[in-house]
Amino acid sequence: MRRSVVRALIRPLALVAATTVIPLVGAAPVSADNVVVGGFPVDVTQAPWTVALSSRDRFGGTRAGQFCGGVAVARTAVLTAAHCLGDDVLGAPPNRMRDLKVIAGRTDLLSGEGEEIAVSDTRVNPGYDSGTNAGDFAVLTLAKPLPQSAVVTMAGVGDPAYAPGTEALVYGWGDTTGGGAYARGLHAARMRVLSDDLCARAYPGGPQGSYLAASMLCAGEAIGGPDACQGDSGGPLVAAGRLIGLVSWGNGCGRPGSPGVYTRVSEVVRALNAAAGDRTRLHGRS
């Protein structure tokens, strides 16, 4: 499971186009046993807040136009990665995408289950830095509400779900091997939250990218294996039943010493509350 190449091997994990998938340059192969890379199929009822972003005009109908993931945090609000809405991914500003939709309640992208809901508004985090990937989140407003049962709780500052060693699951329809094998069905991968020190050593700056603990967290295994990959950007990382991360960037998929980096959801909660004001606060559980 992961994103599109925007700079060497360090890249966000969206699909650039369904017909022109960018390969993982130099990516080490990952075994199917170990691998969303390292994952396993799940039914969407196990993670009903996991949604797919779709544009058939841009990405075709082979996978129902899926190009990124997202997660419902309110009945009409979906979080995704800011880079998923960039011109290099969509080919146009998101407000000009007439068929931008969220697919909810669907395990197999080509099945008739669930529903496709139009996106009525998009808000990219104004603090998003495409150079460092800091603040990599956006909010989609849905034209029709989801059931409350399809909404996940966001983990606020101080939530123990962020503690290193906590078991977490990442969900998505992205590449399952690191070699362009995109899933029709929803997959999940099991991993652990890693310490900020370990992540900073993995991404100290320069060509390897910079890990910024204030707005990022990373998860995976030191020996490599379970990871997100291309097509999984914006999808949820969940621990203890709460949303802690959004798939953002990394160096390859499932590589030893190169864990996946996620947007830290406690920072998303802080930024949204600061922008919204007290009357419309989105509370993260802590």
C-alpha positions in Angstrom: 0.0 0.0 0.0 1.7 3.6 -0.8 1.9 6.9 -3.1 3.2 8.6 -6.3 6.8 9.6 -6.9 7.4 13.3 -6.5 11.1 13.3 -5.6 13.4 10.4 -6.1 12.4 7.5 -3.9 10.8 9.7 -1.2 7.3 10.3 -2.4 3.7 10.6 -1.4 1.6 7.5 -2.1 -1.2 8.5 -4.5 -1.7 7.1 -8.0 -0.7 9.6 -10.6 -2.9 7.9 -13.3 -4.5 4.6 -13.6 -2.9 4.0 -17.0 0.6 5.4 -16.1 1.5 3.9 -12.8 5.0 5.1 -11.7 7.2 2.1 -10.7 9.1 2.0 -7.5 12.6 2.8 -8.6 15.0 0.4 -6.9 12.3 -0.9 -4.5 13.3 -4.2 -2.9 10.8 -7.0 -3.5 8.6 -8.0 -0.6 7.2 -11.4 -0.2 3.5 -12.0 -0.2 3.6 -13.7 3.1 5.2 -10.6 4.7 3.2 -8.1 3.0 -0.7 -3.9 2.1 2.5 -4.5 1.3 2.6 -7.4 3.9 -1.2 -7.3 4.3 -4.3 -9.4 4.2 -7.8 -9.0 2.8 -10.5 -7.6 5.1 -14.1 -6.8 4.7 -15.1 -3.1 4.9 -17.5 -3.9 7.7 -14.3 -4.4 9.9 -13.3 -0.8 9.2 -16.4 1.0 7.9 -14.8 4.4 8.2 -12.3 3.5 5.4 -13.3 5.0 2.1 -11.8 5.3 -1.4 -11.4 8.5 -3.4 -12.5 8.1 -7.0 -12.5 10.0 -10.3 -13.3 7.8 -13.3 -12.8 10.8 -15.6 -9.2 11.0 -14.5 -8.3 7.3 -13.6 -10.7 5.2 -15.6 -13.1 2.5 -14.5 -10.7 -0.4 -14.1 -10.7 0.1 -10.3 -13.8 2.3 -10.1 -11.5 5.4 -10.5 -9.8 4.8 -7.1 -6.6 6.8 -6.6 -6.3 7.4 -2.9 -7.8 6.5 0.4 -9.6 8.4 3.1 -11.3 8.1 6.4 -14.6 9.4 7.7 -14.2 11.4 10.9 -17.7 12.9 10.9 -20.9 12.0 9.0 -20.1 14.5 6.2 -16.3 14.9 6.7 -13.6 12.7 5.3 -9.9 13.2 5.9 -7.3 12.4 3.2 -3.8 13.4 2.3 -3.3 16.9 0.9 -1.0 15.6 -1.8 -3.9 13.5 -3.2 -5.6 16.7 -4.3 -2.5 18.2 -6.0 -2.5 19.1 -9.7 0.1 16.5 -10.4 -2.3 13.8 -9.2 -5.6 15.1 -10.4 -4.5 17.1 -13.4 -6.6 20.1 -12.2 -7.6 21.8 -9.0 -10.0 19.6 -6.9 -12.8 22.1 -7.3 -12.8 21.5 -11.0 -13.1 17.8 -10.7 -16.8 17.3 -11.5 -16.8 13.5 -10.8 -14.8 13.5 -7.5 -16.5 11.0 -5.2 -16.0 9.0 -2.1 -16.8 5.3 -2.2 -18.0 4.1 1.1 -19.1 0.7 2.4 -17.4 -1.2 -0.5 -14.9 -4.0 -0.1 -14.4 -4.9 -3.8 -14.0 -1.7 -5.8 -15.9 -3.3 -8.8 -18.8 -4.5 -6.7 -22.2 -2.8 -6.4 -22.1 -2.7 -2.6 -22.0 0.5 -0.6 -22.5 3.9 -2.2 -20.6 6.6 -4.2 -21.1 10.0 -2.6 -20.3 13.3 -4.4 -17.8 15.6 -2.8 -19.4 19.0 -2.3 -16.3 20.9 -1.0 -12.5 20.3 -0.6 -10.2 22.1 1.9 -6.5 21.5 1.7 -4.6 22.3 4.8 -3.2 25.8 4.2 -0.1 24.9 6.2 0.7 21.9 4.0 4.4 21.9 2.8 4.8 19.8 -0.3 8.6 20.0 0.1 8.7 18.3 3.5 5.2 16.7 3.4 4.5 18.4 6.8 0.8 19.0 7.4 -0.3 16.5 4.7 -4.0 16.5 5.2 -7.2 17.7 3.5 -10.9 17.7 4.4 -13.6 16.5 2.0 -17.2 17.5 2.6 -19.7 15.0 1.5 -23.0 15.9 -0.3 -24.8 13.1 1.7 -24.1 12.0 5.3 -22.7 8.6 6.2 -24.2 6.6 9.1 -22.7 7.4 12.5 -21.4 3.9 12.7 -19.1 4.6 9.8 -17.2 7.4 11.7 -14.0 6.8 13.6 -12.7 8.7 16.6 -9.6 10.7 16.2 -6.9 10.3 18.8 -6.0 13.6 20.4 -2.7 14.8 22.0 -1.6 12.5 24.8 -3.6 9.5 23.7 -1.8 6.3 24.6 -2.5 4.9 21.1 0.6 7.0 19.9 3.0 5.2 22.3 5.8 3.3 20.6 5.2 -0.4 20.4 1.4 0.0 20.1 -0.1 -2.4 17.5 -1.8 -0.6 14.6 -3.5 -1.4 11.3 -3.3 0.5 8.0 -6.1 0.0 5.4 -6.3 0.6 1.7 -6.7 -0.6 -1.9 -3.1 0.2 -3.0 -0.2 -1.8 -4.3 0.1 -5.1 -2.4 3.7 -6.1 -3.5 5.6 -2.9 -4.1 5.7 -3.9 -7.8 2.4 -2.5 -9.1 -0.1 -5.2 -8.0 -3.1 -3.0 -7.1 -5.9 -4.6 -5.1 -9.5 -4.7 -6.1 -10.4 -5.6 -2.5 -9.7 -3.8 0.7 -6.5 -4.9 2.5 -5.0 -4.2 5.9 -1.5 -4.5 7.2 -0.5 -5.0 10.9 2.4 -3.1 12.3 3.7 -1.2 15.3 4.0 2.5 16.1 7.7 3.4 16.1 9.6 5.9 18.3 10.3 9.4 17.1 14.0 8.8 17.6 14.0 5.7 15.3 12.0 7.6 12.7 14.4 10.6 12.8 17.3 8.3 12.3 15.6 6.7 9.3 14.8 10.1 7.7 17.5 12.5 8.9 17.1 14.9 6.0 18.6 15.2 2.5 17.6 12.7 -0.2 16.0 10.3 2.5 13.5 13.0 3.5 13.0 14.7 6.9 11.0 13.2 9.7 9.2 16.0 11.7 7.8 14.6 14.9 5.4 17.5 15.5 3.3 16.7 12.5 4.3 13.1 11.6 4.6 9.6 13.1 5.9 6.4 11.6 5.0 2.8 11.8 6.2 -0.5 10.5 8.9 -3.0 11.5 12.6 -2.4 11.7 13.2 -5.4 9.5 10.8 -4.2 6.8 7.6 -5.9 5.6 4.2 -4.6 6.5 3.7 -1.2 5.0 1.5 1.1 3.0 2.3 1.6 -0.7 1.2 3.4 -3.9 -2.5 4.1 -4.0 -2.9 4.1 -0.2 -2.3 7.8 0.5 -4.8 9.4 2.8 -5.9 6.1 4.2 -6.2 5.4 7.9 -3.7 4.1 10.5 -5.7 3.0 13.4 -4.6 1.9 16.9 -6.8 0.9 19.9 -9.9 1.7 17.8 -8.8 5.3 17.2 -7.4 7.1 14.2 -3.7 8.1 14.7 -2.4 8.6 11.2 -3.0 9.2 7.5 -0.8 7.5 4.9 1.6 10.1 3.7 5.1 9.2 2.4 8.1 6.9 2.7 11.2 5.4 1.0 10.0 2.5 -1.1 7.4 0.0 0.3 8.3 -2.4 3.1 12.0 -1.7 3.0 14.2 -2.5 6.0 15.1 0.7 7.9 12.6 2.8 5.9 9.3 2.8 7.8 6.1 4.4 6.4 5.5 8.0 7.5 2.0 9.1 8.4 0.4 12.5 9.1 0.0 12.7 12.9 -3.8 13.0 13.6 -3.4 14.8 16.9 -1.9 17.7 14.9 -4.8 17.5 12.4 -7.2 17.8 15.3 -5.3 20.8 16.7 -5.2 22.5 13.3 -8.9 21.9 12.5 -10.0 23.2 15.9 -7.8 26.3 15.6 -9.3 27.0 12.2 -12.9 26.2 13.2 -13.2 28.0 16.5 -14.9 26.8 19.7 -18.4 26.4 18.4 -17.5 23.8 15.7 -14.6 22.0 17.3 -13.7 18.5 16.1 -12.7 16.8 19.3 -10.0 14.1 19.4 -10.2 11.6 22.2 -7.3 11.7 24.6 
